[in-house]
Amino acid sequence: MRYKQKRVLKLFFIIAIIVFAYFLYAYYGINLGLDLQGGAHIVLQAQPTPEREINNQVMSGILSVIERRVNQLGLTEPLIQRQGADRIIVELPAVDNPNEAIETIGRTAVLTFRNAAGDILMTGEAVKDARASYGQFNQPVIRFVLTDEGAKKFEAITRQYMGQKIGIYLDNELLTNPTVQAVIKGEGVITGYSTVEEAEKDAILIREGALPVPVKVVETRTVGPTLGKISIERSIIAGLIGLILVGIYMIFYYRFPGLLVALVLAIYGLILMGALAGLKATLTLPGIAGLILSIGMAVDANIIIFERIKDERRSGKTLRASIDAGFKRSYMTILDANVTTVITALILAYFTSGTVRGFAITLGIGVVVSMFTAFFVTRNLIDLFSNTKLLQSTAAFGVRRGQ
């Protein structure tokens, strides 16, 4: 394949990536963290019982159950982390009423089946699955499926209490008190709901299991979206001002190649937004700081490349030879600098949580995208104009007469 054909294919590849990145950004959008779009901040404290003390095993169990319950709510990128010996922080973006969320994530959710005397016949540990649905007369119900062992036990219970009532309780609250009219084996129905939304909340509690010990809400506050909106607007303004100033400097110092860098930075920004959207990453204020920092690193990579090309031009090489040598000699320098940053970002993302992890993730993604744009996009744009007077000029790449 001839050189011109390869160059055309590479340009089509760049355009395809830009279009794909725009599609990802337009289709998925960017998930915003609690500090940008508002939501609920809840602190839960585990309460010891006569049967159980608070230890690491109990806290791990609470954390696991709460994570499953929150995930069932369908929220975007909630933050759930342990604080100290007996507390758990739950941050729920885009939640206006934290009390409704607490009803789902903070209830002990002990399901019991009891006879008329109040004796517990079976617990929720025998329930394998529970889903909100509609009953025979189109009323909201919960349909539950029992484990193999639970099915055998419930079959024996319903056979024993034929014609009698078996109450179904959740946290000592009566959900329904039906009369056993037939032997029930592997599946059952819980009635008594006015809306399917109410049934779904209890279905989540039943499905995801009970908390090992009760939890108490010690702090709850709502973070308004106003602060987040102001922060986003100011961050965008700061980023645009930074890009404009960098673009002016690059054009002033490197002439037309500097203008190409300004275009590359715009492409970099679009690809980066598409990557964040495609990976469903959550953007926070520290994440925005990571993005702006990665923009600076993207500019640094292009400056290193141009300075290498300028050195080659000073030595008397042709433009084509200077471009080839400049890119080859700058690869390892840029790679070494950026790989160390990516490693640091990976360490932060793995060992931290919350906003620090958001900063690390956005920084890492930004650095990877910056290397791609520097090595591939910048190179092909320069190759595209390498035979024009715009790059053949002695002032291009910052080379001055007499240097």
Steps between C-alpha positions, in 0.01 A plus 500: 500500500638840399576775751212724389252214531622421851467865597142516369408184691648640820304824458180302448585304815541824697168632370331170590634522855379860533152406374488196731609711799229756422243219475602362841482846657163582340348159582626434853588847624727561797403370844538775758602437858323616813698825515389599149137389469392487863350212692491346847783449748414244768711371789388172661626363831481129584324419828624203707247244628516250788572232242758687291778748564629736235813363332656493154297198392170664599597829330598316182159329501318832547704660221424211264123508565479880465699489175260243355196698609633828360592335171142373472378861519656561158700805606799619301836451672402513868780522755492251788798485732585413856593773748672406822406193701121508477386754239417485130472799266245477219493770231218479247516738201174645368298395807275786618340324796757313713228367733358283223846359432556435871178296509657264249867490596475540879230255599605181671261313266450181698230298323309249713206265451297462821196307622201653677679479836792704365747212493760528220460210258754604234729799426599687187818295467286240323401752228708473182344785300220758529355726230219755488222398266123502454263244644197320363280807535768743376596603854867565592664197660843354573569161348771312688693184416637276776824309515485121468523458876255785557251351255496170691460682830221727375320205349496331840389824671209563265392138529504527879312834511242424231196724554688721747666840460874544448617860545792636294695770684781732397681651800206402723262688270217286364499495121223249446314238701354251254311180575673186373266347242741262329842344550762747372830366375765711328325834439267737680334842484499791747201733467384817674665771287326802350765574235758292317770749612435409864515134412830548318661671802415207726600254227847655496529460878385140487713414200824654620489359851489635853759718671706309759418766763277810503642828372423851621502812285735746673526755220301581192520801275401594151759651268329743265582510128552879510855472632575232243364715218716795604804273532445353154457844342815633665697189410390526136594869490839427659561215257405709196718791613789259552451341157478840329815629671689180420379516139612864465842417641544198274399697190724793594802280565460215250294677231285263290603183691374677811163549330494127427565433870200717591291284265649184653405622847140546385506145360659382824218654702231334289666157510550535877132585558401204282731268695359615834146455372571157351667379821209650702746680724367747754629855479564688824673829578834325563433309177474830313835597653641174366366580153654847498831356621494243219443782248825656620678168455358473147651840418832395654517200270455717190761749623753219547429377146531847346822575685648176368393592146648848546834352605501279192424796275785697654739217414416551133268205435205523264153555641394139437814360665465744791136396562586129492800540728319741733210263563724193538730668751217644707299175528696352790520828691124553480428134569721490810346817645141391436538135608618610844193726526268217395657267758446761771139546387441123512638481854276786612195347330561160663586604855273803542132575457260786443622822343867398511418194290303722261803725460727200436267342243448817297871582514595149384250502213608850404868403486431195283290710259768771493764246395273378221437851369867598526640187330227440244278804439772766514732289284242447226388863494862612464556242225191635323652848474865400474519586130341844538669837552335521842747244637784560255537852639816557701288647782298179539561303822652809655816500288627854459730637233862480596442224756 
